């Protein structure tokens, strides 16, 4: 193993369990080290810290994979970690559709594996994990006896690692348009062209949380994508549901999902700019009993965080103004750069400016198949809130 020595006064965060080591934290390593190599990390006093893969081209120079000095990182290691991740999902009841591997939270940094029944979609977001792709494929085939594995590495973050964006089959070709079941509903999933890995599994529990508040209600869903929240609202007894999204392709897909579930008459979808519509309708007399907001991440960098906060406040303020008194706001944020505390502050500020008072119904995170590893802030990214909104 290639040794890496950390600088003095650096390493407490790392020694306390964080797996990322930045380039400016490294004091010395061998000149022959190559991107993707497995290295052994020591603090400035030559005390063992862990083993992981290195990429000097990346801002995150090393991602640790084990704290066990005797453990070898090889194909067997990769399989063992995937088996452990699968055992965890089985223990908590996620066996059909789930995030099978959630990167650092499962001890496999920069690796995402989503399981849709017998179908698997993988992302290797760092060079050091990408080199283990053959081992990952072999492990999935061995554990699940699957011949349906697809790669969705068409993400810009790979370029920061010196990798190209790509997608395609990692097994024999198969039809990538599949149908999954969630909470008694069916959804078409496009593994090849859908957002991320094709479907947002992290909200599957949160979609059940709207069950009672939408009954006999007029519901608006903004940033609806392919209609998962909106179709749950219709399924749970809403009087009417309107979903809006700026993407015409997403709306067409949402309409197909509505027809698939026999909800085409009750749940409608329109291709509209949510920012424009929320602003326009909030100035008019149009009212709803429930407004649901599930926007994409407004920023992926700290440089734009103030704009993201302004965007979140704007849509939540407008949504509150669209609600009848005693109605419910359902609001999400999926960027880890906005902490749970900051998100609640945004909602509180929006309510103040809208002249509304709030009562919290639910405040939770992503489903537990996306586990939150304490001390790893990036694993706690989703905020999901339901509040009752009334006049002051």
Secondary structure, DSSP 8 states (H G I E B T S, - for coil): -EEEEE-TT--HHHHTT--EEEGGGEEEE-TT--TT-EEEEE-TT--EEEEEEE-TTSSEEEEEEE--TT---SHHHHHHHHHHHHHHHHHTT--SEEEEEEGGGGT-TTEEEEEETTEEEEEE-SHHHHTTHHHHHHHHHHHH----EEEEE--GGGGGGT---EEEESSS----EEEEEETTEEEEEETTTSSTTSS-GGGHHHHHTTTTTTTT-EEEEES-TTTHHHHHHHHTT-SEEEEEES-HHHHHHHHHHHHHTT-TTTEEEEE--HHHHHHHHHTSS--EEEEEE----S-SSGGGHHHHHHHHHHHHHHHHHTEEEEEEEEEEE--TTS-HHHHHHHHHHHHHHHTEEEEEEEEE-S-TTS---TT-GGG---EEEEEEEEE-
